[in-house]
Amino acid sequence: MSAVPSKELVEKLLKITCETGREVVYVRYIDGTSDFHILTPEGGCFPVRKPVVELWHTHPIPRYTPSEPDLVTLWNLTVLSDYPVKMYVVSYDEARGKAIVLETKFTKLDTRLMKMLLKEVLGIEYEMFRRLLTEKPMCITEISEKQLELMKRFKPLIAITKYELDVKLT
């Protein structure tokens, strides 16, 4: 099991996300250097200059599982590396005053399993967007539970560890 994520880094990323309403990405490279990016309101791309060890990523709207683009990014970085790259999806649960940090890494490079996982994740995300447009929004907790259950079925491919941290955003 990994070490508990840095509370200071989590607070910094969440404060910027809360202030700007934008996704924030923090990239730590194998040589110990890092880059920090504030993305457009729609998300977006960011440059990767060297082999990556960790990728930290916030969501302005709380989300407790990696999205399909998050998984594709992590997959691509892992395929390009000789080691499992870790992605940390960071969100804030306002009702509880806690940061939710989901550490995700691919433990096996199996393209067939990855395609199956992405297809099922896209199905859940399609349902979420359909509900947003036509009915009541799909609760974030419901989305998270469905996706976490789905990812448990892909355990030989992907490992997920959830952390909850008390944070102060004021």
C-alpha positions as CSV (number, residue, x, y, z in Angstrom):
1,M,0.0,0.0,0.0
2,S,1.2,3.5,-0.8
3,A,1.9,6.3,1.7
4,V,-0.9,8.6,2.5
5,P,-0.9,11.5,0.0
6,S,0.5,14.9,1.1
7,K,-2.2,16.9,2.8
8,E,-0.4,20.1,1.9
9,L,-0.4,19.3,-1.8
10,V,-4.0,18.2,-1.7
11,E,-5.1,21.5,0.0
12,K,-3.1,23.6,-2.5
13,L,-4.6,21.8,-5.5
14,L,-8.2,22.0,-4.1
15,K,-7.8,25.7,-3.1
16,I,-6.8,26.6,-6.7
17,T,-9.6,24.5,-8.1
18,C,-12.1,26.2,-5.8
19,E,-10.8,29.7,-6.6
20,T,-10.6,29.3,-10.4
21,G,-13.3,26.7,-11.0
22,R,-10.8,24.9,-13.2
23,E,-9.1,21.5,-13.3
24,V,-5.6,21.6,-11.9
25,V,-2.8,19.1,-12.9
26,Y,0.4,18.5,-11.0
27,V,3.0,16.3,-12.7
28,R,6.0,14.8,-10.8
29,Y,8.8,13.5,-13.0
30,I,11.2,10.6,-12.4
31,D,14.1,13.1,-11.9
32,G,12.2,14.8,-8.9
33,T,11.1,17.9,-10.9
34,S,7.5,18.9,-11.3
35,D,5.1,21.0,-13.4
36,F,1.9,22.6,-12.4
37,H,-1.0,23.4,-14.9
38,I,-4.3,25.1,-14.6
39,L,-6.5,23.8,-17.5
40,T,-9.3,25.5,-19.4
41,P,-12.8,25.4,-18.0
42,E,-13.5,22.4,-20.2
43,G,-10.3,20.5,-19.1
44,G,-7.7,20.1,-21.8
45,C,-4.2,19.0,-22.5
46,F,-1.0,19.7,-20.7
47,P,2.6,19.1,-21.8
48,V,4.7,16.2,-20.4
49,R,8.4,16.9,-20.7
50,K,10.0,13.8,-19.1
51,P,9.1,10.4,-17.8
52,V,6.3,10.8,-15.2
53,V,6.1,9.1,-11.8
54,E,2.9,10.7,-10.5
55,L,0.0,12.8,-12.0
56,W,-2.3,14.7,-9.6
57,H,-5.6,15.9,-11.1
58,T,-8.6,17.8,-9.6
59,H,-12.2,18.0,-10.7
60,P,-14.1,21.2,-10.1
61,I,-17.3,19.2,-9.7
62,P,-16.7,16.5,-7.1
63,R,-15.9,13.2,-8.7
64,Y,-14.6,10.3,-6.8
65,T,-13.5,8.1,-9.7
66,P,-11.2,8.6,-12.7
67,S,-13.0,9.6,-15.9
68,E,-12.5,7.9,-19.2
69,P,-10.0,10.7,-20.3
70,D,-8.2,10.2,-17.0
71,L,-7.8,6.5,-17.6
72,V,-6.6,7.0,-21.2
73,T,-4.0,9.5,-20.0
74,L,-2.8,7.2,-17.2
75,W,-2.7,4.2,-19.6
76,N,-0.7,6.2,-22.2
77,L,1.8,7.4,-19.6
78,T,2.2,3.9,-18.2
79,V,2.7,2.3,-21.6
80,L,5.5,4.8,-22.3
81,S,7.2,4.1,-19.0
82,D,8.9,1.0,-17.6
83,Y,6.9,1.2,-14.3
84,P,3.3,1.8,-13.1
85,V,2.6,5.6,-13.1
86,K,0.2,6.7,-10.4
87,M,-2.7,9.1,-10.9
88,Y,-4.3,10.8,-8.0
89,V,-7.9,12.1,-8.7
90,V,-8.6,14.8,-6.0
91,S,-12.1,16.1,-5.2
92,Y,-13.6,17.9,-2.2
93,D,-16.7,16.5,-0.3
94,E,-18.1,19.8,0.9
95,A,-20.7,18.2,3.1
96,R,-18.1,16.3,5.1
97,G,-15.2,18.8,4.7
98,K,-13.0,16.1,3.4
99,A,-10.7,15.7,0.4
100,I,-11.3,12.4,-1.4
101,V,-8.1,11.2,-3.1
102,L,-8.2,8.2,-5.3
103,E,-4.9,6.7,-6.2
104,T,-5.1,4.7,-9.4
105,K,-2.4,2.7,-11.3
106,F,-2.4,0.0,-13.9
107,T,-0.8,-3.1,-12.6
108,K,-0.9,-5.0,-15.9
109,L,-0.6,-3.8,-19.5
110,D,-3.4,-5.8,-21.1
111,T,-4.8,-3.9,-24.1
112,R,-7.8,-6.2,-24.4
113,L,-8.8,-5.7,-20.8
114,M,-8.2,-1.9,-21.1
115,K,-10.6,-1.7,-24.1
116,M,-13.2,-3.6,-22.1
117,L,-12.8,-1.3,-19.1
118,L,-13.1,1.9,-21.2
119,K,-16.2,0.6,-23.0
120,E,-17.9,0.1,-19.7
121,V,-16.7,3.4,-18.2
122,L,-18.0,5.2,-21.3
123,G,-21.4,3.5,-20.8
124,I,-21.6,4.9,-17.3
125,E,-20.5,8.4,-18.4
126,Y,-23.0,8.3,-21.3
127,E,-25.8,7.5,-18.8
128,M,-24.7,10.4,-16.6
129,F,-24.8,12.9,-19.4
130,R,-28.1,11.6,-20.7
131,R,-29.6,12.0,-17.3
132,L,-28.2,15.6,-17.0
133,L,-29.9,16.5,-20.3
134,T,-33.2,14.6,-20.0
135,E,-34.0,13.8,-16.3
136,K,-32.7,14.4,-12.9
137,P,-28.9,14.5,-12.7
138,M,-27.2,11.2,-11.8
139,C,-25.9,11.7,-8.2
140,I,-22.1,11.8,-8.0
141,T,-22.1,9.2,-5.4
142,E,-24.2,6.9,-7.6
143,I,-21.7,7.4,-10.5
144,S,-18.7,6.7,-8.1
145,E,-20.3,3.6,-6.7
146,K,-21.0,2.2,-10.2
147,Q,-17.5,3.0,-11.5
148,L,-15.8,1.7,-8.4
149,E,-17.7,-1.6,-8.6
150,L,-16.8,-1.8,-12.3
151,M,-13.1,-1.2,-11.6
152,K,-13.1,-3.9,-8.9
153,R,-14.0,-6.4,-11.7
154,F,-10.9,-5.3,-13.5
155,K,-8.6,-5.9,-10.5
156,P,-5.8,-7.7,-12.4
157,L,-5.5,-4.6,-14.6
158,I,-6.0,-1.7,-12.3
159,A,-5.4,-1.0,-8.6
160,I,-7.3,1.7,-6.7
161,T,-6.8,3.0,-3.2
162,K,-9.1,5.6,-1.7
163,Y,-8.0,8.2,0.9
164,E,-10.0,10.7,2.9
165,L,-8.2,13.7,4.3
166,D,-9.5,16.4,6.6
167,V,-8.6,19.7,4.8
168,K,-9.1,23.4,5.4
169,L,-9.9,25.4,2.2
170,T,-10.4,28.8,3.8
